[in-house]
Each structure stands twice: as C-alpha cells, then as structure tokens.
Amino acid sequence: MRAATRDVFENMAQVGGGDAGALAVGLRHGVTSVGLRALAAKTLHVAVAAPERMADIYDNAAAGWLSGPIFPPRLRTDDALPISPDFWRVFWDLVSLPASTAEGVTAERILELAGQLDPGINARMAATALEYPGVAEAAADGLPGPLDVGELARRRPASLAFLLNQELERTGGVAEPFGPPLVALLRHMPPPLNYINIRVIQTLPLLGLVAGYGRAGLDRAALGGFLMAQVAHHYSALSTAVTLGAMSLRRPSSLELTLDSIFKGWTHGRATPPLIGAAWDELWDLRLDEVRATLGVTAFDSPYAAARRLADAGKTRH
C-alpha cells in the first residue's frame, strides 16, 4: 500500500467519519478497494479510538450488508482517543503478514497490538460493556472460576457436558489459544473487563457449541461478531478490524463470505439473549437442544456451512 493511501486510512480510523450503513450497502453491490478500506477503518475506529460507537457502527454496517434498514450515524459524545505511531507500526506489520501465517502467531500479535493503545481505552471499553444487557449483573458475582473439566467426562452421554468434553479433547483445552498466563493478567483489568475476558476465554468452546459456531476460520470470524454483539468483546473487535484491514490489501476470494460471516455473527449476537451470565452448572445434564431452548438460543446459520453445502451439491451433480 502506498504511503499516501496509508495516511488516508490512518486518518479515517482516527476520525471515524462516514456512514457505515451506506458503506456496507455499496460493498454489497460491488466490493471496491476504497469502500473496503473505509469499512475496515470504521471497524478499527471503534476498536481503538471510540469503543462506545461499536453498536452504532456494527448495527448499521450489518443492516447495510444484510439488506436491512440503515439509519444515520448517531451523534458522538466523546473525543476519539489518539492512535499512536507505535500502534500503526504494529498494525501495518500485522495486516501485511502472509495469509499462511499460523493463527497462534496472529493472536499473539493482536495482543501486542492491544498493548500499543492509549491508556484510556480500558475505561472507555468498560463503560461501553456495562451498557450491554446482562454484563453488569454477571460481573457483580465476582471473577469466575475455571470450569471443572474433569467433571464433564462423568456426565451422561448426549448431555451438554459430554459434548463439551468431546470438543475439548479435539481442540486441546478451554483457554486455547491463549493459556493460563493471560487469564492471570486479565484479573487486573478494570471491571467488568476482567470478568468478560476471563469468562470468554474459559467458555469459548462452550459458547461455540451452544450458539452453533464451528471450528472453521469463517465461523471463528462470525463468533467474533457474536461476542462483540453480546459483550463488546475487545479482542474480537481488534481481530475483526485486523481481518478487514488485511482483506483490503489482499482481496482474497473469501472476502464476501467473510463479511457475510462477521455481520451475520453480529446480528445473531444481538438477537440472542445474553449468555455471559449463564448458569452452566445447572445445564450440564441437558441435551444440547434442551440447553438452547432453556437459554432462548437459535443456532447460528453459518454462511460457510451453506456455501460448503452448495459446493458439495454441485460436485454431486457433475
């Protein structure tokens, strides 16, 4: 990317101007590099400079992409936090990584990116998260303890606990890809961010199972949208902005499907009752369909899975 184009992108991300809904409508009719960069800059704006605008911008962008009614951007109430040169150095290095780079490395780099944010971001993120349904009530119970993984294997077959145990055996653990050291650090974040981040790490495979998200990369992108919509999850906001920034450089063949996944995940999260405070210990022995009925969850309709079904049907006909 040319230096002048980078300067324009950086200014858009700092200021956050424009209409996310109109941008998404334009991309739906035809993806352009200019439109994609503008949308990526909007998502980066809410992740690093103005988190209180997350619901406004994602609601409107999702509506525009999914052919819903869009609305004018809401009035801003706070000045955007400054984005430092060190942040931009890490960001451009990150979005320029080869597509084949291991996911664990990318996750580590996103955490490095978070370390370059203005110190005021945590207070703004905390205030934003408290506006989301169920967050304040869940966080009021104190920091969550880890799931009793050993207990899961002793529950009856076909139960939620049994299915989760099978999923953990496949993926390698509850806190993947971060691990216990990060959980220890997160305890020192201001509430409710400490609760949200620890709870998400501890229950990520569980949330994916109950809400219907698979392990494929596009479903993971959709799950990020879901988590932003449920609890204003900051790591997901940063990861999504990095994904869109990288796509604006590479224009991969999966571009439209990725946008579809992110915005459908966001919409699904907005339509799903809050899961952050779910009493999982009371649900372990229920079947997955019973858990979903109890919590009011409709399983995610994955665009990736739908595309795979269409592709497989085409192969069968030929």
C-alpha positions as CSV (number, residue, x, y, z in Angstrom):
1,M,0.0,0.0,0.0
2,R,1.3,3.4,-0.9
3,A,2.3,5.8,1.9
4,A,-0.4,8.3,0.8
5,T,-3.1,5.6,0.9
6,R,-1.9,4.6,4.4
7,D,-2.1,8.2,5.6
8,V,-5.7,8.4,4.3
9,F,-6.6,5.1,6.1
10,E,-5.0,6.2,9.3
11,N,-6.9,9.5,9.3
12,M,-10.2,7.6,8.6
13,A,-9.6,5.3,11.5
14,Q,-8.7,8.2,13.8
15,V,-11.7,10.4,12.9
16,G,-14.3,7.6,12.2
17,G,-16.3,9.7,9.7
18,G,-18.7,8.4,7.2
19,D,-21.8,6.2,7.3
20,A,-21.1,2.5,8.0
21,G,-24.5,1.5,6.6
22,A,-24.0,3.3,3.3
23,L,-20.5,1.8,3.0
24,A,-21.9,-1.7,3.6
25,V,-24.7,-1.1,1.0
26,G,-22.1,0.0,-1.5
27,L,-19.9,-3.1,-0.8
28,R,-22.9,-5.4,-1.2
29,H,-23.5,-4.1,-4.7
30,G,-19.8,-4.2,-5.6
31,V,-16.7,-4.6,-3.5
32,T,-14.1,-1.9,-4.2
33,S,-10.7,-1.3,-2.6
34,V,-11.7,2.2,-1.5
35,G,-15.0,1.0,0.1
36,L,-13.4,-1.9,1.8
37,R,-10.6,0.2,3.3
38,A,-13.2,2.7,4.5
39,L,-15.2,0.0,6.3
40,A,-12.0,-1.5,7.7
41,A,-11.1,1.9,9.1
42,K,-14.5,2.3,10.7
43,T,-14.1,-1.0,12.5
44,L,-10.6,-0.1,13.6
45,H,-12.0,3.3,14.9
46,V,-14.4,1.5,17.3
47,A,-11.7,-1.0,18.4
48,V,-9.0,1.6,19.3
49,A,-10.4,5.1,19.4
50,A,-14.1,5.2,20.2
51,P,-15.5,1.9,21.6
52,E,-18.7,3.5,22.6
53,R,-19.6,3.7,18.9
54,M,-19.4,-0.1,18.4
55,A,-23.1,-0.9,18.5
56,D,-24.0,2.1,16.3
57,I,-21.4,1.3,13.6
58,Y,-21.8,-2.5,13.6
59,D,-25.6,-2.3,13.7
60,N,-25.6,0.0,10.7
61,A,-23.0,-1.9,8.8
62,A,-24.7,-5.3,9.4
63,A,-28.0,-3.8,8.3
64,G,-26.5,-2.4,5.1
65,W,-24.7,-5.6,4.2
66,L,-27.7,-7.8,5.0
67,S,-30.2,-5.6,3.3
68,G,-31.9,-4.3,6.4
69,P,-32.9,-0.7,7.1
70,I,-29.9,1.6,7.7
71,F,-30.0,4.8,9.8
72,P,-27.9,8.0,10.1
73,P,-24.9,7.7,12.4
74,R,-25.7,8.7,16.0
75,L,-24.1,11.8,17.5
76,R,-20.7,11.4,19.1
77,T,-20.4,12.2,22.8
78,D,-16.7,11.7,23.4
79,D,-13.5,12.7,21.7
80,A,-11.7,9.8,19.9
81,L,-8.6,8.5,21.7
82,P,-5.4,9.2,19.8
83,I,-3.8,6.4,17.8
84,S,0.0,6.3,18.3
85,P,2.7,5.8,15.6
86,D,3.8,2.7,17.5
87,F,0.3,1.3,17.1
88,W,0.4,1.9,13.3
89,R,3.8,0.3,13.0
90,V,2.5,-2.9,14.6
91,F,-0.8,-2.7,12.7
92,W,0.8,-2.5,9.3
93,D,3.2,-5.2,10.0
94,L,0.3,-7.4,11.2
95,V,-2.0,-6.9,8.3
96,S,0.8,-7.4,5.8
97,L,1.6,-10.9,7.2
98,P,1.2,-13.7,4.6
99,A,-2.2,-15.4,4.7
100,S,-0.5,-18.7,5.6
101,T,0.8,-17.3,8.9
102,A,-0.2,-19.5,11.8
103,E,-3.3,-18.4,13.7
104,G,-1.5,-18.6,17.1
105,V,1.1,-16.1,15.9
106,T,-1.6,-13.8,14.7
107,A,-3.4,-14.0,18.1
108,E,-0.1,-13.1,19.8
109,R,0.4,-10.2,17.5
110,I,-3.1,-8.9,18.1
111,L,-2.3,-8.9,21.8
112,E,0.8,-7.0,21.1
113,L,-1.3,-4.5,19.1
114,A,-3.6,-4.1,22.1
115,G,-0.5,-3.1,24.1
116,Q,0.0,0.0,21.9
117,L,-3.4,1.5,22.6
118,D,-4.0,4.7,24.5
119,P,-4.2,4.1,28.3
120,G,-7.7,5.5,28.3
121,I,-9.1,2.6,26.2
122,N,-9.8,0.3,29.2
123,A,-12.1,2.9,31.0
124,R,-13.9,3.5,27.7
125,M,-14.3,-0.2,27.0
126,A,-15.5,-0.9,30.5
127,A,-18.2,1.9,30.2
128,T,-19.2,0.5,26.8
129,A,-19.5,-3.1,28.0
130,L,-21.7,-2.1,31.0
131,E,-24.3,-0.8,28.5
132,Y,-24.8,-4.3,27.1
133,P,-27.6,-6.4,28.6
134,G,-26.6,-8.9,31.3
135,V,-23.0,-7.7,31.7
136,A,-23.3,-5.7,34.9
137,E,-25.4,-8.5,36.5
138,A,-22.9,-11.2,35.6
139,A,-19.8,-9.2,36.7
140,A,-21.4,-8.4,40.0
141,D,-20.9,-12.0,41.1
142,G,-17.1,-11.7,41.1
143,L,-14.5,-13.2,38.9
144,P,-15.4,-16.6,37.5
145,G,-13.6,-19.7,38.4
146,P,-12.4,-22.2,35.8
147,L,-14.7,-24.9,34.5
148,D,-14.3,-28.3,36.2
149,V,-13.2,-30.2,33.1
150,G,-12.8,-33.5,34.9
151,E,-16.4,-33.3,35.9
152,L,-17.6,-33.1,32.3
153,A,-16.5,-36.6,31.4
154,R,-18.5,-38.1,34.2
155,R,-21.8,-36.7,32.9
156,R,-24.3,-38.8,30.9
157,P,-23.8,-39.3,27.1
158,A,-25.5,-36.8,24.8
159,S,-25.6,-34.2,27.5
160,L,-24.1,-30.7,27.1
161,A,-21.2,-31.7,29.4
162,F,-20.4,-34.8,27.4
163,L,-20.5,-32.9,24.1
164,L,-18.2,-30.2,25.5
165,N,-15.8,-32.8,26.8
166,Q,-15.6,-34.2,23.3
167,E,-15.0,-30.7,21.9
168,L,-12.2,-30.0,24.4
169,E,-10.5,-33.3,23.5
170,R,-10.5,-32.2,19.9
171,T,-9.3,-28.6,20.5
172,G,-6.9,-29.1,23.3
173,G,-8.4,-27.0,26.1
174,V,-10.7,-24.3,27.3
175,A,-8.3,-21.4,27.1
176,E,-6.9,-22.1,23.7
177,P,-5.1,-20.3,22.1
178,F,-4.2,-18.1,25.0
179,G,-3.4,-20.2,28.1
180,P,-3.5,-19.6,31.9
181,P,-0.8,-16.9,32.0
182,L,-3.1,-14.5,30.1
183,V,-6.0,-15.3,32.4
184,A,-3.8,-14.3,35.4
185,L,-3.1,-10.9,33.7
186,L,-6.7,-10.3,32.9
187,R,-7.6,-10.4,36.6
188,H,-6.0,-7.0,36.9
189,M,-8.2,-5.3,34.3
190,P,-11.0,-2.9,35.5
191,P,-14.4,-4.5,35.9
192,P,-16.3,-5.7,34.0
193,L,-13.5,-6.2,31.5
194,N,-11.7,-8.7,33.8
195,Y,-14.9,-10.8,34.1
196,I,-15.8,-10.6,30.4
197,N,-12.3,-11.5,29.2
198,I,-11.8,-14.4,31.6
199,R,-15.2,-15.8,31.1
200,V,-14.9,-15.7,27.3
201,I,-11.6,-17.5,27.4
202,Q,-12.8,-20.1,29.8
203,T,-16.0,-20.8,27.9
204,L,-15.1,-20.2,24.3
205,P,-15.6,-23.8,23.1
206,L,-18.8,-23.9,25.2
207,L,-20.2,-20.7,23.6
208,G,-19.4,-22.0,20.2
209,L,-21.1,-25.3,20.8
210,V,-24.3,-23.8,22.3
211,A,-24.6,-20.9,19.8
212,G,-23.8,-23.2,16.8
213,Y,-20.4,-22.0,15.7
214,G,-18.0,-24.5,14.1
215,R,-14.2,-24.5,14.2
216,A,-13.6,-23.3,10.6
217,G,-12.0,-20.0,10.1
218,L,-15.1,-18.2,8.8
219,D,-17.2,-19.5,11.7
220,R,-14.5,-18.1,14.0
221,A,-14.8,-14.7,12.3
222,A,-18.6,-15.0,12.9
223,L,-18.1,-15.9,16.5
224,G,-16.0,-12.7,16.9
225,G,-19.0,-10.7,15.6
226,F,-21.3,-12.6,18.1
227,L,-19.0,-11.8,21.0
228,M,-18.8,-8.2,20.1
229,A,-22.6,-8.0,20.0
230,Q,-23.0,-9.9,23.3
231,V,-20.4,-8.2,25.5
232,A,-18.4,-5.6,23.4
233,H,-15.5,-8.1,23.4
234,H,-12.4,-6.1,22.7
235,Y,-10.1,-8.8,21.4
236,S,-12.8,-9.7,18.8
237,A,-13.1,-6.0,17.8
238,L,-9.4,-5.8,17.2
239,S,-9.2,-9.1,15.5
240,T,-12.1,-8.2,13.2
241,A,-10.6,-4.9,12.3
242,V,-7.2,-6.6,11.5
243,T,-9.0,-9.2,9.4
244,L,-10.8,-6.5,7.3
245,G,-7.6,-4.4,7.1
246,A,-5.7,-7.5,5.7
247,M,-8.5,-8.2,3.3
248,S,-8.4,-4.7,2.0
249,L,-4.8,-5.4,1.0
250,R,-5.1,-8.9,-0.4
251,R,-8.7,-9.0,-1.7
252,P,-9.0,-12.8,-1.1
253,S,-11.6,-15.0,-2.8
254,S,-13.3,-15.5,0.6
255,L,-13.9,-11.7,1.0
256,E,-17.6,-11.6,0.6
257,L,-18.2,-14.8,2.6
258,T,-16.0,-13.3,5.4
259,L,-18.1,-10.1,5.5
260,D,-21.3,-12.2,5.5
261,S,-20.0,-14.3,8.4
262,I,-18.9,-11.3,10.5
263,F,-22.2,-9.4,10.1
264,K,-24.4,-12.4,10.5
265,G,-22.5,-13.3,13.6
266,W,-23.0,-9.7,15.0
267,T,-26.7,-9.9,14.1
268,H,-27.0,-13.3,15.8
269,G,-25.4,-12.0,18.9
270,R,-27.8,-9.1,19.1
271,A,-30.8,-11.4,18.7
272,T,-29.5,-13.9,21.3
273,P,-30.3,-13.5,25.0
274,P,-27.1,-12.7,27.0
275,L,-25.0,-15.8,27.6
276,I,-22.3,-14.1,29.7
277,G,-24.0,-15.0,33.0
278,A,-25.5,-18.3,32.0
279,A,-25.6,-20.8,34.9
280,W,-23.8,-23.6,33.1
281,D,-23.6,-25.8,36.2
282,E,-27.3,-26.2,36.1
283,L,-27.4,-27.2,32.4
284,W,-24.7,-29.8,32.1
285,D,-27.1,-32.8,32.1
286,L,-29.4,-31.4,29.5
287,R,-29.3,-32.2,25.8
288,L,-28.0,-29.5,23.5
289,D,-31.4,-28.8,22.1
290,E,-32.8,-28.5,25.7
291,V,-30.0,-26.1,26.6
292,R,-30.8,-23.9,23.6
293,A,-34.5,-23.9,24.5
294,T,-33.7,-23.0,28.1
295,L,-31.5,-20.1,27.2
296,G,-33.5,-18.9,24.2
297,V,-30.7,-19.6,21.7
298,T,-31.2,-20.3,18.0
299,A,-28.2,-22.0,16.4
300,F,-26.1,-19.8,14.1
301,D,-26.9,-20.3,10.4
302,S,-23.4,-20.4,9.1
303,P,-22.8,-18.8,5.7
304,Y,-19.6,-21.0,5.5
305,A,-21.6,-24.2,6.0
306,A,-24.2,-23.1,3.5
307,A,-21.5,-22.4,0.9
308,R,-20.0,-25.8,1.5
309,R,-23.4,-27.5,1.1
310,L,-23.8,-25.7,-2.3
311,A,-20.3,-26.7,-3.4
312,D,-20.9,-30.3,-2.4
313,A,-24.2,-30.4,-4.2
314,G,-22.5,-29.0,-7.4
315,K,-19.9,-31.8,-7.2
316,T,-22.6,-34.4,-6.9
317,R,-24.4,-33.2,-10.0
318,H,-21.3,-33.3,-12.0
